[in-house]
Each structure stands twice: as structure tokens, then as C-alpha cells.
């Protein structure tokens, strides 16, 4: 009686494998269908982007246009925030963006920034703030130029 084995399930092992294989096939088919849907959606997005690019080439601003309404600000205190710099230059006119450059290895500020105005004629107002005091330091304010960027990098 010690040699008796526990009763076996009614369903054969082969039938269980067939059910699992059927489930796997359904999952694979569902995944393939989803991949196909995603590829079709990606193709539609590519078409939409291509039509936007071809129909509206002037939508994207050129780097030169942005440079023409931006200033370089040197000798910026390392603890300065973009909001503080914006507040300092707010009297010059509407500001689109303030960028403080960071060292790519340490993440610490490099000590200079760029301020982009909404209009190129506002740069003249900002240049008046050259040598103005900001957080105990005299700021150096100049027009932004691509040459300046290359020299500092």
C-alpha cells in the first residue's frame, strides 16, 4: 500500500499543453495587431509632420532671428535664478526666455546667461544695463552672437 501513487487528473497532459499553446497564439496575435496599429499611427504622424513642414516653412524661427533679439549677460552670480535675471531686465520690455548655461559635467552655472526678448528693438534698452549691479556683481551685457557662443563653449 505504500507503493500507491496519488490519483491523476482526469485531463491528459497533452490537452493542457494545447490550451496553453492556444492562449499563447491569441496573445501573440493580439500583440501583432497592436504593433500594426502603432505602425499605422506612426505613419499618419509622419505624414502630418511632413505636410506641416512643407506647407508652413516659416513657422519655425531661425536661429538668426532669435539671436537678433537676444543678449548675452556675463559675470552673472552663480546663485542667480532665471526669474531673478528676468526681473532685473523686465524694465527693458517683454522677455520670452532666460537661459542660464550650466557646466555639463558638474551641473553648476557657468556665470553667464542669455535673455531673449520678444522684439529686436528691446535690445537697445537692455544694453543700457551694461555694468549694472546684480547681486553684488557688475553685469556685462552685449548683443548675442554665434561667435560668442563658439568662443565660450
Order of alpha helices (4+ residues) and beta strands (2+ residues): alpha-alpha-beta-alpha-beta-beta-alpha-beta-beta-beta-alpha
